[in-house]
Amino acid sequence: MLLRRYQVESKVDIGTSGTKTYNLDFSEPIESLTLRLDGTNSTTSNKVAPQERLISKIEIVDGGQVLWDCRGDVALSVFAQLAGALPHGYRTEAANDSPYQTIVIPFGRFPYDELYAFNPIAHKNPQLKVTFDEAEINAAGATGLVSDSLTLSLLVTLQSGGPAPIGFLAMREIEAFTSVASGDTKVQLPSDKNIRLMAVRAYEAGIDLRSTISNYRLSIDGGKSEPFDLNTDQMINLMTEVIKPIEVSNLVVFDTADTKETFVGLDLVGGIVSVSSGCMASVDTFWPARATLYHVTHAGAAVSPGNAFMRVLGWCMHNVILYPFGSLDKPEQWLNPDGIRNLDLYLTNGNAGGAVSVALQSVYRY
């Protein structure tokens, strides 16, 4: 098998908001899709608005059938944490700077996977849809992006000369809700496809993701069996046993004593370095997914605003917890729903106001 890369589009102007659609009318299996979103910061700054958060949905559809759908930040988090590194990007809040981020959508377990890939000829009219808004976080203008500066690139990696795939790995958002102060939220998971991975995002600015959702319980057929019933700390412990930490770097703009988001839900270690001559930057902590930053001269005088590179190594980017159902490389170990009538996930709420979403990576079989 050989891989070949086809550049469908390179830095095309996509406007201020909307949905960009691409036909996936290829004759060979698609191993992966690589998106890149570029923009330009205003003359002041563009704070706490990484490019992936401007994408509300990435979809692959076949007519009226949705085959793959996920938020931009969740898609990036899942890929990066499974790959062990963040895809190429430049995450910057600085004035007049040019942030960009690459998001990879893999359809197999690893490069050159001979079992799993997206086979366009097995579908009638497969299309990729990317929904975005330049003002999703900050209004365009002085403290956001330069209006109409977003561009999108799309690279398709095709498999040439290999066997026809038996299926592909499909991410699907199952449910999204706002957390409440207490009680369980029941999420009915589909039981029509083998499940490789579950991804749960529990995002609330300044709140530990272990507080927003405090417990996870999976019930089969009304409690006939329960694969897990764990508090969130235990879920994260399991994740850290099999998922490597990743580094997230941001060029941040701040006044001294400002609090900034790190986008890393569980930090292992971090650091900050001033990019201003004659200045020093320091930080109090990187928990919970945020840091209070200080910027001073060598004489101790506060410098505002300041620019500094902040790097954090850890897990749960964008507060996304991953739960693999068995070894990620061994399909025979994934959750097989044959004979299961009800597959229910119970999430225990611990704090009101969090944005929670549940996504599954399942096997779409040809």
N, C-alpha and C positions, 0 to 999 in steps of 0.2 A: 504494500500500500504506500502511495505517495500522498503528500499533502500539497495543495496549491492554494494560494491566497488571492482573492479577487476583491479589489477595492471598488465597492459599489458607489461610494460617495466620499468626497474629501472636503471637509470644512464648508459645507453648503449652508448658506444663511437660511435659518428655519423660522425667523420672525420672533415675535414676543411670547406667543403661547399657542397651543393647539396640539394636533396629533400629526406626526409625520409617518407616512405609510410606504413600505417597500414590498414589492412582490418577491417572494422567494422561489422563483421559477427556474431552478437549476436542475440539471439532469443527474447530478452526482450527490451522494450523501453529504450533509453539512455537519462538520465536526463541531464548529462553534461560530458564534457571531461576536464581533468586537465593535462596541460602540464607543465613541469619544465625543464628549460635550465640552466645547470651548466657550469662553466668554471674555469680557473685558470689564474690570472693576472701574468704578467712577473715580473722580478726582479727589474724593475724600477717603473712602474705604468701601468694603463690602464684607461685613462681619458675619461670622457664623452661618455661612451659606455655601457649603461645598456643593459642587456641581451635581452630584448624584441626588441631592435632596430636591433639586428642581424638576426631577422626573417622577411624576406621580404614578406612572404605570408603564411597564414594558409588556407587550402582548405579542403572542403568535397565534393567529387565528386561521381557520380554514372555513371560509364562508361564515356561517353563524356559530361555528364550534370554536371555543377557546381552548387552545392546546397548552399554552404557557402564559402565565401572567404574574407579575411581581412588581413591587415598588422599586424605584431606582436604588435607594439606600439599602434595602434588604438584599437585592440582587448582588450589589457590590460586596456587602458584608459576607454573604454565603460563599461567593467565589473566593474572596481573599482569604477567609478563614480555612477553607478546604485546601487552597493552594499553598498556604503558608506565607503569603506575601501579598501586599496591595498591588494591583496592576498599576502601570505607569500613569503618573498624573503630577500636577503641580497645584497644591492646595494653598491658596494665598488670599489674604484679606487686604493686601496693600493697595494703596491708591494707584490707579492707572496700570495695574498689573494684569496678567492674563491667566486666570485659573483654568485648568482643564482636568478632566478625569476620564480614564478608560474603564469601561464596564464590559466584562467578558461573560457571555452566555454559553456555557458548555452543554453539549447534549450527551456526552459520554462521561465515563469515570475518569479518564485521563487521556492525554494525546495518543493518537493512533489506536483508539479503542475499536476493536473489530466487532464488538457486539452491539454497541449503542451509538447511534448517530441519527440525525434528523434526515429522513428520506423524502425529499420534496415530491417525487413522482408517485408516492403512496397517498398523496393528498390532492384534492381538486384545485384549490386556489390558495395555497399557503401565503400568508402575509405577516410581516413584522410591523407592529404599530408602537410608536413611542410618543407618549403624551407628556407635555412639559409646560412650564410656565416660568418665565424669567423672574417674576415677582412672587414666587412661591414663598420665599423667606423674607426678602427685603424688597421694597418698592424700587423700581428702576429709577435712577437719578443719583443724587449726591451721595447717598450712603448705600447704594446697591450696585447692580450692574449698569453699564451704559446700555440704554434701551436699544433693542434690536441688534445686540452684539453676539447673540448665541449662534454657534454653528455646530453641525452634527456631521460626524464621519461614521461610515459603516464599512467594516472589512469582514468578508465571509471566508472561512477556512473550509475547503472542500476535500473530501477523500476521493482519491483517484486510484482505480485498479484494485480496490479491496472488495470484500464480500458485502452483500446487501445486509444492512443492520437488522437486528431482530426487534429493535425498538429504540426509543430515546428517553432520556431523563427529563421529565417535565416538572418545572416549579409551578405551583398554583397557590394563590392566596385563598385560603378557605374561609376565613372570617376576620373582620376587623371591628373593634369596639373600644369604647372609652371605659377605663377601669372605674370602679366605685370603691367605697371605703372598706367594704367587707363582703363576704359571701362568695359563692362559686359561680363562675360563668361556664356554662356547658357548651362545648363546641363539638358538633357532630361531624366526625371525620369521614370522608368517603372510603368505602371498603370495596372498590371495584378494581384497584390496581395495587401492585406491590409497592410498598413504601420504603424508600431508602433513608430518608432524612426528614426531620421536622425542624422548622425554624420559627421561633417565637420572638417577636420584637415587643419590648415593654419600655416605651420611651416617655419620660417625664422629666423636663429640665430640672436639674438639681436634686433629683430623687434617685436613690439607689434602685437599680432594676430589681433587686431582691425584695424591695418593699412594695413596688407596684403590683407584682404578682408574687405571692409568697409560697405557693405550692402547686405542683403539677401531678395530676393523677390520670392515668389512662385505663379505661374500663372496657372490657369486651363482653358483649351480650349481657348487659345489666349486672355486671360484677361477677360473672362466671369466672373470669380471670382478670388480673390487673398487672400488666407488664411493669408498671412503675407507679409509685405513690411517694413522691419525694418533695422536700422543700426546695426552694430555688437554689439555695447554697449547695445542696447536694447535686442538683442538676448541673450546676456550673462545675463542680468538682469532677463529675463524670466527663464533661466536655473537655476540661483541661488535660485529662488523661490521654486523649486521642487527637486533640486539635492543638497545633502549635500556636504560640502567641504571634501576633503580627505587629508591625510598627506603623503607626499613623503619625505623619508629620504635617504640621500646619505653620505657615508664616502668618502670625497673628498681629493685629493692631490693637493697642490697648492703652488706657490711662493707668497709671500705677494704682494698684489695689483693685483693678477690674477683675471680674470673674469670667472665665472663658470656658466654653465646652471643649472637651478633648475628643469626643466621639468614640471613646473606648470605655465600655461599661465596667470592665474589671481590669485595673492596671496592675502590671508587674513592676515596671520601673519607668521613669521618664526623666526628661531634662529640658532645659530651656537655655538658649543662647541669644543674646542681643545682637542685632545686625547694625546697631548705631555705634559709630566710633566714640570711644571714651565712656561708654555706658555699660552697666551690668544689669542682667535680668535674673530674677529669682522667683521661686514658686513655693507656696505653702504645702500643697498636696495635690494629687491627681484624682481624688475621690470626692464625691461619686460622679465620675465622668466629667469633671470640671476642675478648674484650677484657678486660684487667686494669684495674679501675677504682679510683680513689682519691678519697676524700672527706675534706676537711679544712676547718677554719675559716680565716679570713684570717690568724690567728696561726700556722697550720701544725699545729694539733692534729687528730688523726684523729677523724672523726665516724662512728660505727657504731651502728645501721645508717643508711644514707643512701638517699635517693630522688633519681633523676635521669632526665631524658629523654635517651636514647641514640638517635642517628639515624645510619644508615649508608646510603650510596648505592653501589649496585653491581649485580652480576649473580649468578645462580645462587642465588636464594632457596631455602632448605632444601636447598642443595647439588644443585639440579636443573640439569643441562645440557640445553639445547635444540639440536637439529640439524634445521633445516628442509630438506626435500627440494624445493629450488627456491623461487621467489617464493611467499610465503604467500598472495597474492591471485590467483595464476594456476594453476588446476587442471591445465592442460596441462603444467606443469612438475613436478608431483608424481610420485613414484615409481610407475610403472605396472608391476605384477607380471605382466602378460600374458606367457606363455611362460617364466616363471621357475618352476623346480621346487623349488629350495632357496634360501632367503634366510637366511643365518647371520650373526649378530653375535658377534664374539669380543671379550670384555672381558678385558684383562690385569690380574690382581690384583697389587697392590703392597703391601697392608697388611692384616693379618687383623683381623676383627671388625667390618667396616663393613656397614651395612644398605644393600643395593643393590637397586634395582628398575628395570625397563625398561618403559616405556609408549609406545604409539603412538597418534597421532591419524590415523585413517583415514576414508575415505569410505564410508558405508553408503548404497548406492544403492537407490532405489525403482523 
